[in-house]
Amino acid sequence: MRRLLDIAEEEISRRLREGVKLAVEALSMALEEGAKAEEVRELASRLHRLHDEVSDFVMEAVARYSPVATDLRFLKSALFVSYDLYRVARYAFDIAAVSEKLGGGCWSKRVEAVGGVVKEMVAKAVDMFLSRDVSALEEVERLDDEVVDKSYEEALLDVLKSADRCKVMETVVLRLLERASDHAVYIAGHAYYLVTGQTRR
């Protein structure tokens, strides 16, 4: 017989799968030439509502089923994961808003490459959490340090040497992608906590 708590966890997992699709879609939309900030905002709003739904499921499961051990770790972590996905989409909205304000024609290969990496990181991190498989943890952390952070630092140095509209825009967008990638690392950390019961240092 299936536990009622298992059914609740399946509902939460379903929403997290939906959430990662929305977050990646928001990033994809934001990184297109001529991105419409209002359209990306709508995706972020949907993720905010999804976070509220996950919160309700978690509170109900805690109140009704008194979870312990791994079940409790899943519920606690799912709450954070749903919020991290909302934050990714919110940064996507910020990217689209910057693009609208500063004008188009400035997307660089560096932004495109980093954007692709961040989307990969978010998808991989949520998959780690849902599959309870942390084998990709170090890869997610490596991409954050060696690709996303490094690219932002390089752009910052470039804009300090000589600033123009496109360099400023690239630097701001890379900073927002750097923040989104941090949330992918947080999600990977939640996966590690779920599996091991330990906090990732």
C-alpha positions as CSV (number, residue, x, y, z in Angstrom):
1,M,0.0,0.0,0.0
2,R,1.4,3.4,-1.0
3,R,1.9,5.9,1.8
4,L,-0.1,9.1,1.7
5,L,3.2,10.9,2.3
6,D,4.6,9.3,-0.9
7,I,1.6,10.7,-2.8
8,A,2.3,14.2,-1.4
9,E,6.0,13.9,-2.4
10,E,5.0,12.9,-5.9
11,E,2.8,16.0,-6.2
12,I,5.7,18.2,-5.0
13,S,8.1,16.5,-7.4
14,R,5.7,17.0,-10.3
15,R,5.6,20.7,-9.5
16,L,9.4,20.9,-9.3
17,R,9.6,19.3,-12.8
18,E,7.2,21.9,-14.1
19,G,9.2,24.6,-12.3
20,V,12.5,23.7,-13.9
21,K,10.9,23.8,-17.3
22,L,9.5,27.3,-16.6
23,A,12.8,28.5,-15.2
24,V,14.8,27.3,-18.2
25,E,12.2,28.7,-20.5
26,A,12.4,32.1,-18.8
27,L,16.2,32.2,-19.2
28,S,15.8,31.2,-22.9
29,M,13.3,33.9,-23.5
30,A,15.3,36.5,-21.7
31,L,18.4,35.7,-23.7
32,E,16.8,36.2,-27.1
33,E,17.3,39.4,-29.1
34,G,14.2,41.6,-28.5
35,A,13.1,39.8,-25.4
36,K,9.9,41.1,-23.9
37,A,10.3,41.7,-20.1
38,E,6.6,41.4,-19.5
39,E,6.5,37.9,-21.0
40,V,9.4,36.8,-18.8
41,R,7.8,38.4,-15.8
42,E,4.7,36.2,-16.4
43,L,6.8,33.1,-16.2
44,A,8.4,34.4,-13.0
45,S,5.0,35.0,-11.6
46,R,3.9,31.4,-12.5
47,L,7.0,30.1,-10.6
48,H,6.1,32.3,-7.6
49,R,2.7,30.7,-7.6
50,L,4.2,27.3,-8.0
51,H,6.5,28.0,-5.0
52,D,3.3,28.9,-3.0
53,E,1.8,25.6,-4.0
54,V,4.8,23.6,-2.9
55,S,4.8,25.5,0.4
56,D,1.2,24.5,0.9
57,F,1.9,20.9,0.2
58,V,4.9,20.9,2.5
59,M,3.0,22.4,5.4
60,E,0.1,20.0,4.9
61,A,2.4,17.0,4.8
62,V,4.3,18.1,7.9
63,A,1.0,18.7,9.8
64,R,-0.8,15.5,8.7
65,Y,1.9,12.9,8.4
66,S,4.7,13.9,10.9
67,P,7.5,13.0,8.6
68,V,11.0,12.1,9.9
69,A,14.4,11.4,8.4
70,T,14.6,11.4,4.6
71,D,10.9,12.4,4.2
72,L,11.4,15.5,6.3
73,R,14.7,16.4,4.5
74,F,12.8,16.1,1.2
75,L,10.0,18.4,2.3
76,K,12.4,21.0,3.8
77,S,14.6,20.9,0.7
78,A,11.7,21.0,-1.8
79,L,10.6,24.3,-0.2
80,F,14.1,25.8,-0.9
81,V,14.3,24.3,-4.4
82,S,11.0,25.8,-5.5
83,Y,12.2,29.2,-4.2
84,D,15.5,28.9,-6.0
85,L,13.7,28.2,-9.3
86,Y,11.6,31.3,-8.8
87,R,14.8,33.3,-8.2
88,V,16.3,32.0,-11.5
89,A,13.2,33.2,-13.3
90,R,13.3,36.5,-11.5
91,Y,16.9,37.0,-12.7
92,A,15.7,36.1,-16.2
93,F,13.2,38.9,-15.9
94,D,15.9,41.3,-14.8
95,I,18.0,40.3,-17.9
96,A,15.0,41.0,-20.2
97,A,14.4,44.3,-18.5
98,V,18.0,45.4,-18.9
99,S,17.9,44.4,-22.6
100,E,14.8,46.5,-23.1
101,K,16.3,49.5,-21.3
102,L,19.7,49.4,-23.0
103,G,18.5,48.4,-26.4
104,G,19.3,45.4,-28.6
105,G,22.2,44.4,-30.8
106,C,24.6,43.7,-28.0
107,W,24.3,39.9,-27.4
108,S,27.9,38.5,-27.3
109,K,29.1,34.9,-27.8
110,R,30.1,35.1,-24.1
111,V,26.6,35.8,-23.0
112,E,25.2,33.1,-25.2
113,A,27.7,30.5,-23.9
114,V,27.2,31.4,-20.3
115,G,23.4,31.4,-20.7
116,G,23.6,27.9,-22.1
117,V,25.7,26.7,-19.2
118,V,23.4,28.2,-16.6
119,K,20.4,26.5,-18.2
120,E,22.3,23.2,-18.1
121,M,23.2,23.8,-14.5
122,V,19.7,24.5,-13.4
123,A,18.3,21.4,-15.2
124,K,21.0,19.2,-13.9
125,A,20.7,20.4,-10.3
126,V,16.9,19.7,-10.2
127,D,17.4,16.3,-11.8
128,M,19.9,15.5,-9.1
129,F,17.4,16.5,-6.4
130,L,14.5,14.5,-7.9
131,S,16.6,11.4,-8.7
132,R,18.5,11.6,-5.4
133,D,21.7,11.2,-7.4
134,V,24.5,13.6,-6.5
135,S,27.1,12.3,-8.9
136,A,26.9,15.5,-10.9
137,L,27.4,17.8,-7.9
138,E,31.1,18.6,-8.5
139,E,30.3,19.3,-12.2
140,V,27.7,21.9,-11.3
141,E,30.0,23.5,-8.8
142,R,32.9,23.5,-11.4
143,L,30.7,25.1,-14.1
144,D,29.8,27.9,-11.6
145,D,33.4,28.6,-10.6
146,E,35.3,28.0,-13.9
147,V,32.7,29.2,-16.5
148,V,30.1,31.5,-15.1
149,D,32.1,33.3,-12.4
150,K,35.2,33.5,-14.6
151,S,33.2,35.0,-17.5
152,Y,31.6,37.6,-15.3
153,E,35.0,38.6,-13.9
154,E,36.5,38.9,-17.4
155,A,33.6,41.1,-18.6
156,L,34.0,43.3,-15.5
157,L,37.7,43.8,-16.3
158,D,36.8,44.5,-20.0
159,V,34.3,47.2,-19.1
160,L,36.7,48.8,-16.6
161,K,39.3,49.2,-19.4
162,S,36.8,50.8,-21.8
163,A,33.1,51.1,-21.4
164,D,30.5,51.3,-24.1
165,R,26.8,50.5,-24.1
166,C,27.2,46.9,-25.2
167,K,30.0,46.2,-22.7
168,V,28.0,47.6,-19.9
169,M,25.0,45.5,-20.9
170,E,27.1,42.3,-21.2
171,T,28.6,42.9,-17.8
172,V,25.2,43.4,-16.2
173,V,23.7,40.4,-17.9
174,L,26.6,38.2,-16.9
175,R,26.2,39.4,-13.3
176,L,22.6,38.3,-13.4
177,L,23.5,35.0,-14.9
178,E,26.1,34.5,-12.2
179,R,23.4,35.0,-9.6
180,A,21.1,32.5,-11.3
181,S,24.0,30.0,-11.5
182,D,24.4,30.4,-7.7
183,H,20.9,29.2,-7.3
184,A,21.6,26.1,-9.4
185,V,24.5,25.4,-7.0
186,Y,22.1,25.9,-4.0
187,I,19.7,23.3,-5.6
188,A,22.6,20.9,-6.0
189,G,23.4,21.5,-2.3
190,H,19.8,20.6,-1.4
191,A,20.2,17.4,-3.3
192,Y,23.4,16.6,-1.4
193,Y,21.6,17.3,1.9
194,L,18.6,15.2,0.9
195,V,20.9,12.2,0.1
196,T,23.5,12.5,2.9
197,G,21.8,14.5,5.6
198,Q,24.9,16.7,5.6
199,T,25.2,20.3,4.6
200,R,27.5,20.9,1.6
201,R,30.4,23.2,2.6
